[in-house]
Every structure is written in structure tokens, then in C-alpha cells.
């Protein structure tokens, strides 16, 4: 009998599948949305405008953008610059809407997580 995957395991699997590091790749090169540096997609992070701790925006495609490790990890995510990028790319006020959405309490069921995993596997 196959082992049941835990909730923590479902979240970890979904995080890995959702990673957007290749979404805007030109070949294998991507641009950091906050500093503009170009790197191989394996050398960058999926940076979150609103922290991953906010479940309602954790897997929201607009909330997650390509960032170099310097901007994402060492410079605290450069949220101001990320917000400017989001507004320039997706329309003025989008960053504010993500902030509001991130404050909503969202509880995904295990089935919700499995459904999102199936979506991103395809």
C-alpha cells in the first residue's frame, strides 16, 4: 500500500512544482525583476512579494516573480521594488490588491493542495 503523503509533504511538492523560475526565460536565462541582472534560471529564486507565510497569496502567480538570490535572500526580497514591478507589469494598484488578499485567512484542504499539484504537473 502506498504511503499517505502528509500535509507538509503536499505543500513542499506544490512549492516545488509552482516555482516560476522559468516562466519568463529567454532560453535558459531569466532577468531579476528587482535589479535586472540576467542569470541562468537555476541560479535564481521564486521571490514572493508577500511572504510565503500568507497562504492566500503563496501560490498566486502575480505574487511570485523571478529574483536573483541577492535581491530575494540577502536584501530581504526588495519588496518595494517588487511592488513597483508588479504595478508596472500588471496595472497600478495590483500590489495593493495583493497586500489586501494576503491578509485574508485562507485554509486549503489537502484536496485543494492535491488539485493544485495536478494543475501544475500538467
Secondary structure, 3 states (H helix, E strand, C coil): CCCCCCHHHHHHHHHHHHCCCCCCCECCEEECCCCCCEEEHHHEEEEECCCCCCHHHHCCCCCEEEEEHHHHHHCCCCHHHHHHHHHHHHCCCHHHHHHHHHCCCCCCCHHHHHHHHHHHHC
